[in-house]
């Protein structure tokens, strides 16, 4: 299958390219093969997909090709294969010391079991919330809202030619939301992989790749496989007070067991916690976050050597401070070219998941503070920001950020103590417990603890978007990396019989809330708890066949529907999506309401011309903010060109 060929060639290319990035001497005690495999998928897919995107853009915009992905894929797959062959041939011709990928056979067996279990778990959960059956596409209740803009973007590439790229829920404008993960998925669907399989395959590989690097970081730092395995469990099952507060509430109400067995909503006592903001559900609905974190973790892996050089130094006090800050080697670069390459790779992720890039740069800034060779960090950060800036200039008109100081995130009580209590509620021991954990860690782990906590501080002080709630991703990133240190703490406690009881209590505190959240994920998804959309819909097919990316379509406020799955450009879909991405939804919301509800044909014609509307979709029972739509005016002004099989929707052509 062509889609599998694309991914296979990407991995082969990524294996060769990642060899320039990952140092052979790093982690001499571990099995290097795992990080290399994760890097092969991440780097290869990243580079190949960007080249494909710009080729498709050129073929469509300059050469006028209606289906630019055909030639684009041919050239990219052949080009990547040829480049891989050349790199392999040059490496063999050059000779030199052979890279040792497996150093510890006994450890390898344990890692195969661990990563096999992670693969099964991730595959099951990804498929459980998004799957195809009997001609319908099923999206679970806990995730379908986020899938609405993502699947619309995917289909805008697989069924259309969305170049220059627009945001389907706010067509006719630039694209302010990272979209390259969706472009990759759309291309795989274009190459023959059904949309659910395409979305699930790249999501599974991305999240598994991130967890491979995360657990390898844990083993490299702690010298303990057990700590890496526990870290992966802590990643899935988050810390927090919600479960314990929930028990207290329902014990008092004398309905605890009944509620535990029947509840289908996420628990929580903080704003929007019932959305599933803090648990594994985030990685199920924000699929692109896993890919961004994979690349971020690879860059952190690269610079880990610098921090450990400082952290493991036997110097103390003033001598150590001089070692880290005053000596020439504390600032001069050690591997400037490698640092620049890391910056390129990290910068290229900006339109795959911007939060992962920002979170990684914040963590790396914390690492740089106490590392030697600080200029390598500076080179990496500068290159990453340059590439991010170039992408924003290409895709976004105007400013890409709404930078502001926002103390307290979404905590209701913005006092210092109120914010601390909020952090304890949402992060539990993982958060404020770090204030105690720091006293039990050695220097190199304390330095990493400081770096891993910085995204939390960033989330509670800085906002880059109109919707500060999206800052929850920075807290999730911090919690993911902090799982390394908490996994190590649990392993240390369980090594001694007299501290094992403390370990059991700590494990419950760290995972109980997340485990019950996962129970809710299972209950609130599956075939009977999903939105089902006809994947063979004639409405979807008509829109895909008869409209292009240049057509702007006035629609009701659709979230995920047969219309959005056509990939068409809506004047305004569900308002939250474009609003949170930074678009002016107030203006379009007012104009959409006026066009749908006016009784004046001439007024309608004038509005349609001013707003550049090419088609109008009207459906039975249409209502905008409590005011019913008036189809007679639309029917009088424009030609009816389509009626859905069930008679629910009608499409009028305005030009």
C-alpha positions as CSV (number, residue, x, y, z in Angstrom):
1,X,0.0,0.0,0.0
2,X,1.3,3.4,-0.9
3,X,0.6,4.9,2.5
4,X,2.7,2.2,4.2
5,X,5.4,2.8,1.6
6,X,5.4,6.5,2.4
7,X,5.9,5.8,6.1
8,X,8.5,3.2,5.5
9,X,10.6,5.4,3.3
10,X,10.2,8.2,5.8
11,X,11.6,6.0,8.6
12,X,14.6,4.9,6.4
13,X,15.4,8.5,5.6
14,X,14.9,9.5,9.3
15,X,17.3,6.7,10.4
16,X,20.0,8.3,8.2
17,X,19.3,11.9,9.1
18,X,19.0,11.2,12.9
19,X,22.5,9.8,12.8
20,X,23.7,13.4,12.3
21,X,21.7,14.5,15.3
22,X,22.1,11.9,18.0
23,X,25.6,11.4,19.3
24,X,27.0,7.8,19.3
25,X,28.7,8.3,22.6
26,X,25.5,9.3,24.5
27,X,24.2,6.7,26.9
28,X,26.9,4.1,26.5
29,X,25.2,1.8,28.9
30,X,21.8,1.5,27.2
31,X,20.4,0.1,24.0
32,X,20.7,2.9,21.5
33,X,18.4,1.2,19.0
34,X,15.2,2.4,20.7
35,X,15.9,6.1,20.6
36,X,17.2,5.7,17.0
37,X,14.0,4.0,16.0
38,X,11.8,6.8,17.6
39,X,14.0,9.4,15.9
40,X,13.8,7.6,12.6
41,X,10.0,7.9,12.5
42,X,9.9,11.5,14.0
43,X,12.7,13.1,12.0
44,X,12.0,11.3,8.7
45,X,8.3,12.0,8.8
46,X,8.9,15.6,9.8
47,X,11.3,16.3,6.9
48,X,9.6,14.3,4.2
49,X,6.1,15.7,5.0
50,X,7.3,19.3,4.9
51,X,9.0,18.8,1.5
52,X,5.8,17.2,0.2
53,X,3.7,20.1,1.5
54,X,5.7,22.7,-0.3
55,X,5.9,20.7,-3.5
56,X,2.1,20.2,-3.5
57,X,1.7,24.0,-2.8
58,X,4.0,24.8,-5.8
59,X,2.3,22.4,-8.1
60,X,-1.2,23.7,-7.2
61,X,-0.5,27.4,-6.9
62,X,2.1,27.9,-9.6
63,X,1.5,25.0,-12.1
64,X,-2.3,24.9,-11.5
65,X,-2.5,21.2,-10.8
66,X,-5.9,20.2,-9.3
67,X,-4.5,17.1,-7.6
68,X,-0.9,18.1,-6.6
69,X,-0.4,15.2,-4.2
70,X,0.0,12.7,-7.0
71,X,3.2,14.2,-8.4
72,X,4.3,15.4,-5.0
73,X,4.2,11.9,-3.5
74,X,6.0,10.4,-6.5
75,X,8.8,12.9,-6.2
76,X,9.1,12.8,-2.4
77,X,9.1,9.1,-2.1
78,X,11.6,8.6,-4.9
79,X,13.7,11.5,-3.7
80,X,13.8,10.3,-0.1
81,X,14.7,6.8,-1.3
82,X,17.5,8.0,-3.4
83,X,18.9,10.3,-0.7
84,X,18.7,7.4,1.8
85,X,20.6,5.2,-0.6
86,X,23.3,7.9,-1.1
87,X,23.7,8.4,2.6
88,X,24.0,4.7,3.3
89,X,26.5,4.3,0.5
90,X,28.6,7.2,1.7
91,X,28.6,5.9,5.2
92,X,29.8,2.4,4.1
93,X,32.4,3.9,1.8
94,X,33.7,6.1,4.6
95,X,33.9,3.2,7.0
96,X,34.9,4.0,10.5
97,X,33.7,2.6,13.8
98,X,30.4,0.7,13.6
99,X,27.5,2.1,15.6
100,X,26.6,-0.1,18.5
101,X,22.8,-0.3,18.8
102,X,22.4,-3.0,21.4
103,X,24.7,-3.2,24.4
104,X,22.6,-5.0,27.0
105,X,20.8,-8.2,25.9
106,X,19.1,-8.8,29.2
107,X,17.8,-5.2,29.3
108,X,16.7,-5.5,25.7
109,X,14.3,-8.4,26.6
110,X,12.7,-6.2,29.3
111,X,12.4,-3.3,26.9
112,X,10.8,-5.4,24.2
113,X,8.1,-6.5,26.7
114,X,7.6,-2.9,28.0
115,X,7.3,-1.3,24.5
116,X,5.1,-4.2,23.3
117,X,2.7,-3.6,26.2
118,X,2.7,0.2,25.4
119,X,2.0,-0.5,21.8
120,X,-1.0,-2.7,22.6
121,X,-2.3,-0.2,25.1
122,X,-2.0,2.9,22.9
123,X,-3.3,1.0,19.9
124,X,-6.4,-0.2,21.8
125,X,-7.2,3.3,23.2
126,X,-6.7,5.1,19.9
127,X,-8.9,2.7,18.0
128,X,-11.5,2.6,20.8
129,X,-12.3,6.3,20.5
130,X,-12.0,6.6,16.7
131,X,-12.9,3.8,14.4
132,X,-14.9,2.7,11.3
133,X,-17.7,0.2,11.2
134,X,-20.6,-0.5,8.9
135,X,-20.0,2.5,6.6
136,X,-19.8,4.9,9.5
137,X,-17.0,6.8,11.2
138,X,-17.3,6.7,15.0
139,X,-15.9,9.3,17.3
140,X,-16.2,8.8,21.0
141,X,-18.1,11.3,23.2
142,X,-15.0,12.4,25.1
143,X,-13.0,13.3,21.9
144,X,-15.4,14.1,19.0
145,X,-15.4,17.8,19.7
146,X,-11.7,18.2,19.2
147,X,-11.9,15.9,16.1
148,X,-14.2,18.3,14.4
149,X,-11.6,20.8,13.3
150,X,-8.9,18.1,12.9
151,X,-10.9,15.8,10.6
152,X,-12.1,18.9,8.6
153,X,-8.5,19.9,8.0
154,X,-7.5,16.3,7.2
155,X,-10.2,16.1,4.5
156,X,-9.3,19.5,3.1
157,X,-6.1,17.8,1.9
158,X,-7.2,14.3,1.1
159,X,-10.4,15.4,-0.8
160,X,-9.3,18.9,-1.8
161,X,-6.3,21.1,-2.4
162,X,-6.0,23.4,0.6
163,X,-3.2,25.6,-0.7
164,X,-2.5,28.2,0.5
165,X,-3.9,26.6,3.6
166,X,-7.0,27.9,5.3
167,X,-8.8,26.9,8.5
168,X,-11.9,25.0,7.3
169,X,-14.0,26.3,10.2
170,X,-13.2,29.8,9.2
171,X,-12.5,29.7,5.5
172,X,-11.2,32.5,3.3
173,X,-8.6,33.6,5.9
174,X,-5.1,32.4,6.8
175,X,-4.4,29.4,9.0
176,X,-3.5,30.3,12.6
177,X,-3.7,26.7,13.9
178,X,-0.9,24.1,13.5
179,X,-2.0,21.8,10.7
180,X,0.9,19.6,9.5
181,X,-0.1,16.5,11.5
182,X,-3.5,16.7,9.8
183,X,-1.7,17.2,6.4
184,X,0.3,14.0,7.0
185,X,-2.9,12.1,7.9
186,X,-4.7,13.6,4.9
187,X,-1.9,12.5,2.6
188,X,-2.0,9.0,4.0
189,X,-5.8,8.9,3.3
190,X,-5.1,10.2,-0.2
191,X,-2.6,7.3,-0.7
192,X,-5.3,4.8,0.2
193,X,-5.4,4.4,4.0
194,X,-8.9,4.9,5.4
195,X,-9.2,8.1,7.5
196,X,-9.5,6.3,10.8
197,X,-6.6,4.0,10.1
198,X,-4.4,6.9,8.8
199,X,-5.2,9.0,11.9
200,X,-4.7,6.1,14.3
201,X,-1.5,4.8,12.8
202,X,0.4,8.1,12.9
203,X,-1.0,8.8,16.4
204,X,0.1,5.5,17.7
205,X,3.6,5.8,16.3
206,X,3.9,9.3,17.5
207,X,2.9,8.7,21.1
208,X,4.8,5.4,21.3
209,X,7.9,7.2,20.0
210,X,7.6,9.9,22.6
211,X,7.2,7.3,25.4
212,X,10.2,5.4,24.1
213,X,12.3,8.5,24.4
214,X,10.8,9.5,27.7
215,X,11.5,6.0,29.3
216,X,15.0,6.0,27.8
217,X,15.6,9.4,29.4
218,X,14.4,7.9,32.7
219,X,16.7,4.9,32.4
220,X,19.6,7.0,31.3
221,X,19.2,9.4,34.2
222,X,18.3,6.9,37.0
223,X,20.2,3.8,35.7
224,X,17.0,1.9,36.5
225,X,14.7,0.1,34.0
226,X,12.1,-0.2,36.7
227,X,12.0,3.6,37.0
228,X,11.4,3.9,33.3
229,X,8.6,1.4,33.4
230,X,6.9,3.2,36.4
231,X,7.3,6.5,34.6
232,X,5.3,5.2,31.7
233,X,2.5,4.2,34.1
234,X,2.5,7.6,35.7
235,X,2.3,9.2,32.3
236,X,-1.1,7.4,31.6
237,X,-2.5,7.8,35.1
238,X,-2.2,11.3,36.4
239,X,-1.9,12.7,39.9
240,X,-4.5,15.0,41.3
241,X,-6.9,15.5,44.2
242,X,-10.1,15.1,42.2
243,X,-10.6,11.4,43.1
244,X,-10.0,11.9,46.8
245,X,-12.3,14.9,47.0
246,X,-14.8,12.9,45.0
247,X,-14.7,10.1,47.5
248,X,-15.1,12.5,50.4
249,X,-18.2,14.1,48.7
250,X,-20.0,10.9,47.9
251,X,-19.2,9.2,51.2
252,X,-20.9,12.1,52.9
253,X,-23.8,11.6,50.4
254,X,-23.9,7.9,51.0
255,X,-23.9,7.1,47.3
256,X,-20.2,6.4,46.6
257,X,-20.3,2.9,45.2
258,X,-23.3,3.6,43.0
259,X,-21.7,6.8,41.6
260,X,-18.4,5.1,41.0
261,X,-20.1,2.4,39.0
262,X,-22.4,4.6,37.0
263,X,-20.6,7.9,36.4
264,X,-19.7,8.8,32.8
265,X,-18.3,12.3,33.2
266,X,-14.7,13.2,34.2
267,X,-14.5,14.2,37.9
268,X,-13.0,17.4,39.0
269,X,-13.7,20.5,41.2
270,X,-11.7,23.1,39.2
271,X,-12.9,25.0,36.1
272,X,-13.2,22.8,33.0
273,X,-11.7,19.8,34.7
274,X,-14.7,17.8,33.6
275,X,-13.5,18.3,30.0
276,X,-10.7,15.9,30.8
277,X,-8.0,18.6,30.6
278,X,-5.5,16.8,32.8
279,X,-5.7,13.1,31.9
280,X,-4.8,10.7,29.1
281,X,-7.9,11.8,27.2
282,X,-5.8,14.9,26.1
283,X,-3.5,12.6,24.1
284,X,-6.5,10.8,22.5
285,X,-8.1,14.0,21.2
286,X,-5.0,16.1,20.6
287,X,-3.2,13.5,18.5
288,X,-0.6,16.0,17.2
289,X,0.6,16.7,20.7
290,X,2.3,13.2,20.8
291,X,4.3,14.0,17.6
292,X,5.4,17.3,18.9
293,X,6.5,15.8,22.2
294,X,8.5,13.1,20.4
295,X,10.6,15.7,18.6
296,X,10.9,17.8,21.8
297,X,12.0,14.8,23.8
298,X,14.7,14.0,21.2
299,X,16.2,17.5,21.5
300,X,16.1,17.2,25.3
301,X,17.8,13.8,25.0
302,X,20.6,15.5,23.0
303,X,21.2,18.2,25.6
304,X,20.9,15.8,28.6
305,X,24.7,15.2,28.3
306,X,25.4,18.8,29.0
307,X,23.3,19.0,32.1
308,X,24.6,15.7,33.4
309,X,28.2,16.9,32.9
310,X,27.4,19.8,35.3
311,X,25.2,17.8,37.7
312,X,27.6,14.9,38.1
313,X,30.5,17.2,38.9
314,X,32.1,16.5,42.3
315,X,32.7,20.2,42.8
316,X,30.6,22.0,45.4
317,X,29.7,25.5,46.4
318,X,31.6,28.4,44.8
319,X,33.8,26.0,42.8
320,X,30.8,24.4,41.2
321,X,29.2,27.8,40.4
322,X,32.5,28.8,38.8
323,X,32.5,25.5,36.8
324,X,29.0,26.2,35.5
325,X,29.1,30.0,35.0
326,X,32.6,31.4,35.1
327,X,34.8,29.1,33.1
328,X,35.3,29.5,29.3
329,X,33.8,26.1,28.6
330,X,30.7,27.0,30.5
331,X,29.8,29.3,27.5
332,X,31.7,28.2,24.5
333,X,29.9,25.8,22.1
334,X,30.9,22.1,22.1
335,X,28.9,21.0,19.0
336,X,27.5,24.1,17.3
337,X,26.5,22.3,14.1
338,X,24.6,19.6,16.0
339,X,22.9,22.3,18.1
340,X,21.9,24.1,14.9
341,X,20.5,20.9,13.4
342,X,18.5,20.3,16.7
343,X,17.1,23.9,16.3
344,X,16.0,23.1,12.7
345,X,14.3,19.9,13.8
346,X,12.6,21.6,16.8
347,X,11.6,24.7,14.8
348,X,10.0,22.6,12.0
349,X,7.6,21.2,14.6
350,X,5.9,24.7,15.1
351,X,3.1,23.9,12.8
352,X,2.7,20.3,14.0
353,X,2.2,21.4,17.6
354,X,3.4,24.8,18.7
355,X,2.8,24.0,22.4
356,X,5.4,21.2,22.3
357,X,8.0,23.6,20.8
358,X,7.4,26.3,23.5
359,X,7.3,23.7,26.3
360,X,10.6,22.2,25.0
361,X,12.3,25.6,24.8
362,X,11.2,26.5,28.3
363,X,12.6,23.2,29.7
364,X,15.8,23.6,27.7
365,X,16.2,27.1,29.1
366,X,16.1,25.7,32.6
367,X,18.6,23.0,31.6
368,X,20.9,25.7,29.9
369,X,21.0,27.7,33.1
370,X,23.0,25.0,34.9
371,X,24.7,23.4,32.0
372,X,28.1,24.0,30.4
373,X,28.4,25.0,26.7
374,X,25.5,27.4,27.0
375,X,26.0,28.8,23.5
376,X,25.0,25.5,22.1
377,X,21.6,26.0,23.7
378,X,21.5,29.5,22.4
379,X,22.3,28.4,18.9
380,X,19.6,25.7,19.1
381,X,17.0,28.1,20.4
382,X,17.8,30.9,17.9
383,X,17.6,28.5,14.9
384,X,14.3,27.0,16.3
385,X,12.8,30.5,16.7
386,X,13.9,31.6,13.2
387,X,12.3,28.6,11.6
388,X,9.1,29.1,13.7
389,X,9.1,32.8,12.7
390,X,9.4,31.9,9.0
391,X,6.5,29.6,9.2
392,X,4.3,32.1,10.9
393,X,5.2,34.7,8.2
394,X,4.3,32.1,5.5
395,X,1.0,31.0,6.9
396,X,-0.3,33.8,9.1
397,X,-1.3,37.3,8.3
398,X,-0.5,39.7,11.1
399,X,0.6,38.6,14.6
400,X,0.6,34.9,15.5
401,X,0.6,35.6,19.2
402,X,-1.6,37.5,21.7
403,X,1.2,37.7,24.3
404,X,-0.1,38.8,27.7
405,X,0.7,38.3,31.4
406,X,-2.1,36.1,32.9
407,X,-1.4,35.3,36.5
408,X,-3.1,32.2,37.9
409,X,-4.1,30.4,34.7
410,X,-7.8,29.6,35.2
411,X,-7.7,29.3,39.0
412,X,-10.8,31.0,40.4
413,X,-8.8,32.3,43.4
414,X,-5.9,34.3,42.0
415,X,-4.2,34.9,45.4
416,X,-0.8,33.2,45.9
417,X,-2.3,30.6,48.3
418,X,-5.3,30.2,46.0
419,X,-3.0,29.4,43.0
420,X,-1.0,26.9,45.1
421,X,-4.2,25.1,46.2
422,X,-5.3,25.0,42.5
423,X,-2.0,23.4,41.5
424,X,-2.4,20.9,44.3
425,X,-5.9,20.1,43.1
426,X,-5.0,19.6,39.4
427,X,-1.5,18.2,39.7
428,X,-1.6,16.6,43.2
429,X,1.6,15.2,44.5
430,X,3.3,15.5,41.1
431,X,3.0,19.3,41.5
432,X,3.6,20.6,45.0
433,X,5.2,17.4,46.0
434,X,8.2,18.5,44.1
435,X,8.9,21.0,47.0
436,X,9.6,17.9,49.1
437,X,11.1,15.7,46.5
438,X,13.9,18.1,45.7
439,X,15.5,17.4,49.1
440,X,15.8,13.7,48.4
441,X,17.4,14.0,44.9
442,X,21.0,14.2,43.9
443,X,22.2,17.3,42.1
444,X,21.7,16.2,38.5
445,X,18.1,15.1,39.2
446,X,17.4,18.4,41.1
447,X,18.6,20.4,38.1
448,X,16.2,18.4,35.9
449,X,13.4,18.8,38.4
450,X,13.9,22.6,38.1
451,X,13.8,22.5,34.3
452,X,10.7,20.2,34.2
453,X,8.7,22.5,36.5
454,X,9.3,25.6,34.4
455,X,6.4,24.9,32.0
456,X,4.1,25.0,34.9
457,X,5.4,28.5,35.9
458,X,5.0,29.5,32.3
459,X,1.4,28.3,32.2
460,X,0.5,30.3,35.3
461,X,2.0,33.6,34.1
462,X,2.0,33.9,30.3
463,X,-0.8,33.5,27.7
464,X,-0.1,33.4,24.0
465,X,-3.7,32.9,22.8
466,X,-7.1,34.5,23.5
467,X,-8.1,31.3,25.3
468,X,-5.7,30.9,28.2
469,X,-7.2,27.4,28.9
470,X,-4.9,26.0,26.1
471,X,-2.0,26.6,28.6
472,X,-3.0,23.3,30.2
473,X,-0.8,21.6,27.6
474,X,2.3,23.2,29.2
475,X,1.2,21.7,32.5
476,X,0.6,18.3,30.8
477,X,4.1,18.5,29.3
478,X,5.6,19.2,32.7
479,X,3.7,16.3,34.3
480,X,4.9,13.9,31.5
481,X,8.6,14.7,32.2
482,X,8.2,14.9,35.9
483,X,6.9,11.3,35.8
484,X,10.6,10.3,35.3
485,X,11.6,11.6,38.7
486,X,8.5,10.4,40.5
487,X,8.9,7.0,38.9
488,X,12.5,6.9,40.3
489,X,11.2,8.0,43.8
490,X,8.7,5.0,43.8
491,X,11.4,2.6,42.8
492,X,13.7,3.8,45.6
493,X,11.0,3.5,48.1
494,X,10.1,-0.1,47.1
495,X,13.8,-1.2,47.4
496,X,13.5,-1.2,51.2
497,X,10.9,-3.1,53.1
498,X,10.4,-0.4,55.7
499,X,9.7,2.3,53.1
500,X,7.5,0.1,50.8
501,X,4.4,1.1,52.7
502,X,5.2,4.8,52.0
503,X,5.7,3.7,48.4
504,X,2.3,2.1,48.2
505,X,0.6,5.3,49.6
506,X,2.6,7.5,47.3
507,X,1.7,5.3,44.2
508,X,-2.0,5.6,45.1
509,X,-1.7,9.4,45.5
510,X,0.1,9.6,42.1
511,X,-2.2,7.4,40.1
512,X,-5.7,7.0,41.7
513,X,-7.3,10.0,40.0
514,X,-5.8,9.2,36.6
515,X,-6.9,5.6,36.9
516,X,-10.5,6.6,37.5
517,X,-10.2,9.1,34.7
518,X,-9.3,6.2,32.4
519,X,-12.3,4.3,33.6
520,X,-14.4,7.3,32.4
521,X,-12.6,7.2,29.0
522,X,-13.7,3.6,28.6
523,X,-17.2,4.3,29.7
524,X,-17.7,7.5,27.7
525,X,-16.5,6.0,24.4
526,X,-17.0,2.9,22.3
527,X,-19.7,2.1,19.7
528,X,-22.6,3.0,22.0
529,X,-21.0,6.3,23.2
530,X,-19.9,7.8,19.9
531,X,-21.0,10.3,17.3
532,X,-21.5,8.2,14.1
533,X,-21.1,9.9,10.7
534,X,-21.9,8.3,7.4
535,X,-18.5,8.0,5.7
536,X,-20.3,7.4,2.3
537,X,-22.6,10.4,2.6
538,X,-23.8,11.8,-0.7
539,X,-23.7,15.2,0.9
540,X,-20.0,14.8,1.7
541,X,-19.3,13.5,-1.8
542,X,-21.3,16.4,-3.5
543,X,-19.4,19.0,-1.6
544,X,-16.0,17.4,-2.2
545,X,-16.8,17.0,-6.0
546,X,-18.4,20.4,-6.6
547,X,-16.6,22.8,-4.4
548,X,-12.9,23.8,-4.2
549,X,-10.8,25.5,-1.6
550,X,-11.7,28.8,-3.2
551,X,-15.4,28.4,-2.4
552,X,-16.6,29.9,0.8
553,X,-19.7,28.2,2.2
554,X,-22.2,29.7,4.6
555,X,-23.3,26.9,7.0
556,X,-25.0,26.4,10.3
557,X,-22.6,26.2,13.3
558,X,-21.4,22.7,12.5
559,X,-19.0,20.9,14.9
560,X,-18.4,17.5,13.3
561,X,-20.7,16.4,10.5
562,X,-21.1,15.2,7.0
563,X,-20.4,18.7,5.8
564,X,-17.1,19.2,7.8
565,X,-15.9,15.8,6.6
566,X,-16.0,17.1,3.0
567,X,-13.1,19.4,3.9
568,X,-15.0,22.4,2.5
569,X,-14.3,26.0,3.6
570,X,-17.0,27.2,5.9
571,X,-17.7,30.8,6.5
572,X,-17.9,29.9,10.2
573,X,-18.2,26.5,11.7
574,X,-18.5,25.9,15.4
575,X,-17.5,29.3,16.8
576,X,-15.3,28.0,19.6
577,X,-12.7,26.5,17.3
578,X,-11.9,29.6,15.3
579,X,-12.2,31.9,18.3
580,X,-9.7,29.9,20.3
581,X,-7.4,29.9,17.3
582,X,-7.4,33.8,17.2
583,X,-10.1,34.6,14.6
584,X,-12.7,37.4,14.9
585,X,-15.8,35.3,15.3
586,X,-18.0,38.1,16.5
587,X,-18.1,39.8,13.2
588,X,-18.8,36.7,11.1
589,X,-21.3,35.4,13.7
590,X,-23.3,38.6,13.3
591,X,-23.2,38.5,9.5
592,X,-24.1,34.8,9.4
593,X,-27.1,35.4,11.5
594,X,-28.2,38.3,9.4
595,X,-27.8,36.3,6.1
596,X,-29.8,33.4,7.5
597,X,-32.6,35.4,9.1
598,X,-33.2,38.4,6.8
599,X,-36.5,38.7,5.0
600,X,-35.0,41.2,2.5
601,X,-33.7,39.6,-0.7
602,X,-31.6,42.6,-1.7
603,X,-30.1,42.8,1.7
604,X,-29.1,39.1,1.5
605,X,-27.6,39.6,-2.0
606,X,-25.5,42.5,-0.7
607,X,-24.3,40.6,2.3
608,X,-23.4,37.5,0.3
609,X,-21.4,39.6,-2.2
610,X,-19.6,41.5,0.5
611,X,-18.6,38.4,2.5
612,X,-17.7,36.4,-0.6
613,X,-20.2,33.6,-0.1
614,X,-20.3,31.0,-2.9
615,X,-22.8,28.5,-1.4
616,X,-25.4,28.5,1.3
617,X,-26.4,25.4,3.2
618,X,-29.8,25.4,4.9
619,X,-31.0,22.6,7.1
620,X,-34.4,21.9,8.7
621,X,-34.8,23.5,12.1
622,X,-31.9,25.9,11.6
623,X,-31.7,28.3,14.5
624,X,-29.0,31.0,15.2
625,X,-29.0,32.3,18.8
626,X,-32.6,31.7,19.3
627,X,-33.7,33.2,15.9
628,X,-35.0,30.8,13.2
629,X,-33.5,30.9,9.7
630,X,-35.6,32.2,6.8
631,X,-35.1,29.8,3.8
632,X,-37.7,31.5,1.6
633,X,-35.4,34.5,1.2
634,X,-32.5,32.4,0.2
635,X,-34.6,30.3,-2.2
636,X,-35.9,33.4,-3.8
637,X,-32.5,34.9,-4.4
638,X,-30.5,31.8,-5.4
639,X,-30.6,28.5,-7.3
640,X,-31.1,25.3,-5.4
641,X,-28.4,22.9,-6.6
642,X,-28.6,20.0,-4.1
643,X,-31.0,18.3,-1.7
644,X,-29.7,15.6,0.7
645,X,-31.1,12.1,0.5
646,X,-33.0,12.5,3.8
647,X,-34.2,16.0,2.8
648,X,-32.6,17.6,5.8
649,X,-30.1,19.8,4.0
650,X,-30.3,22.0,0.9
651,X,-27.5,23.8,-0.9
652,X,-28.0,27.0,-2.8
653,X,-25.4,28.4,-5.3
654,X,-24.9,32.2,-5.1
655,X,-22.7,32.7,-8.2
